Amino acid sequence: MFRVGILTVSDKGSRGEREDTTHLAIREALKGGPFEVAAYEIVPDEPPLIKKVIRLWADREGLDLILTNGGTGLAPRDKTPEATRELLDKEVPGLAELMRLRGLEKTPMAALSRGLAGVRGKSLILNLPGSPKGARESLEAVLPVLPHALSLVTGKAWREGHHE
């Protein structure tokens, strides 16, 4: 199993003013795959806090996949991609492009998502939109390639239909 962390970036969610339903949509999309949610947290749209959690999960906890949601739009406080980019060893633009491409099939608003994908150490990090629907659709767009990508990043053996 690949160990997953879900980081919700939301000012209102972190203050308890809005229920975080996006993480539930992400968990649902991961069901049936070789994924185990090992960590979950909500932080406000503050780059130092976003970076702190990503560093902890990637460097200390050794999570295989870190999924952020929220903070990928055009609003002044949307800083998740910038915070993430500072921590990456390398970007994986094809995954972000695939997520946006799939989103564009549903709505032209997907073009406004600035989410990115990349690698830090042995962790793959994906920025998903903050809405439950957008996050689920973006994740579902890359699910077919995620196990292989994670196998390459982590060194864990995996082949379709069998996880070692």
C-alpha positions in Angstrom: 0.0 0.0 0.0 1.1 3.5 -0.7 0.7 5.8 2.3 -1.2 9.0 1.6 -1.5 12.4 3.4 -4.4 14.8 2.6 -3.8 18.4 3.4 -6.7 20.8 3.1 -5.7 24.4 2.7 -8.6 26.6 3.8 -8.9 29.7 6.0 -12.5 29.0 6.8 -12.0 25.3 7.3 -9.1 25.8 9.6 -11.2 28.1 11.8 -14.1 25.6 11.9 -16.4 27.9 9.8 -16.7 25.5 7.0 -16.9 21.7 7.0 -14.2 20.0 5.0 -16.0 17.7 2.6 -13.2 17.7 0.0 -11.1 15.3 2.0 -14.0 12.9 2.0 -14.3 13.1 -1.8 -10.5 12.4 -2.1 -10.8 9.4 0.2 -13.7 8.0 -1.8 -11.7 8.4 -5.1 -8.7 6.5 -3.5 -10.9 3.5 -2.5 -10.1 0.4 -4.3 -6.6 1.4 -5.1 -3.3 0.6 -3.4 -3.7 3.6 -1.1 -3.9 4.0 2.7 -4.7 7.5 4.1 -2.1 7.8 6.9 -2.4 11.5 7.6 -5.0 14.4 7.3 -4.8 18.0 8.4 -6.4 21.4 7.7 -4.3 24.6 7.6 -5.1 28.2 6.7 -3.9 29.7 3.4 -0.5 30.5 4.9 2.6 29.3 3.0 4.7 28.7 6.0 2.1 26.3 7.5 1.6 24.6 4.2 5.3 24.1 3.8 5.7 22.9 7.4 3.2 20.0 6.9 4.5 19.0 3.5 8.1 18.9 4.9 7.0 16.9 7.9 5.0 14.4 5.8 7.7 14.0 3.1 10.9 14.2 5.1 10.0 12.7 8.5 6.8 10.6 8.0 7.9 9.3 4.6 4.5 9.5 3.1 4.4 8.3 -0.5 1.7 10.6 -1.8 0.8 14.0 -0.5 -2.5 15.5 -1.8 -3.2 19.1 -1.1 -6.5 20.6 -1.8 -7.4 24.3 -1.9 -5.4 27.4 -2.6 -4.9 26.7 -6.3 -7.1 29.5 -7.8 -6.6 33.2 -8.5 -7.7 34.8 -5.3 -5.0 36.8 -3.4 -4.7 34.2 -0.6 -4.4 31.2 -3.0 -0.7 30.3 -2.5 -0.6 26.5 -2.4 1.3 26.0 -5.7 3.9 28.6 -4.7 4.5 27.0 -1.3 4.7 23.6 -2.8 7.1 24.6 -5.6 9.6 25.9 -3.1 9.9 22.4 -1.7 10.1 20.3 -4.8 13.2 18.5 -6.1 11.5 18.3 -9.5 8.2 19.1 -11.1 6.0 16.6 -12.9 4.1 18.9 -15.3 2.3 16.1 -17.2 0.2 15.2 -14.1 -0.9 18.7 -13.6 -1.7 19.1 -17.3 -3.7 15.9 -17.3 -5.7 17.1 -14.3 -6.5 20.4 -16.0 -7.3 18.7 -19.3 -9.8 16.4 -17.7 -11.3 19.3 -15.8 -11.7 21.3 -19.1 -13.9 18.5 -20.4 -16.4 19.5 -17.7 -15.9 23.2 -17.3 -13.9 26.0 -18.8 -13.1 27.2 -15.2 -10.6 24.4 -14.9 -8.2 26.5 -16.9 -8.0 28.8 -13.8 -6.5 26.0 -11.6 -2.8 26.6 -10.9 -2.2 23.3 -9.2 1.1 21.5 -9.8 2.7 18.1 -9.3 6.2 17.2 -8.2 8.5 15.1 -6.2 10.3 15.8 -2.9 12.6 13.1 -1.9 10.5 9.9 -2.1 7.1 11.7 -2.0 4.9 12.6 -4.9 2.9 15.8 -4.2 -0.2 16.8 -6.1 -2.1 20.1 -5.7 -5.9 19.5 -6.2 -8.7 22.1 -6.4 -10.5 22.9 -3.2 -14.0 21.9 -4.3 -15.0 18.2 -3.7 -16.0 17.8 -7.3 -12.9 19.4 -8.7 -10.6 17.5 -6.4 -12.2 14.2 -7.1 -12.2 14.7 -10.9 -8.6 15.9 -10.9 -7.5 12.9 -8.8 -9.5 10.4 -10.9 -7.7 11.8 -14.0 -4.3 10.7 -12.8 -5.3 7.6 -10.8 -4.5 5.2 -13.7 -0.8 6.4 -13.7 -0.4 7.0 -10.0 0.7 3.5 -8.8 3.4 3.4 -11.5 4.5 6.9 -10.8 4.7 6.2 -7.0 6.6 3.0 -7.7 9.2 5.0 -9.6 9.4 7.7 -6.9 9.4 5.5 -3.9 11.2 2.4 -5.2 8.3 0.2 -3.9 7.6 -2.6 -6.3 4.2 -2.4 -7.9 2.6 -3.8 -11.1 -1.0 -3.6 -12.2 -3.2 -5.9 -10.2 -0.4 -6.7 -7.7 1.3 -4.6 -5.1 4.4 -6.1 -3.4 
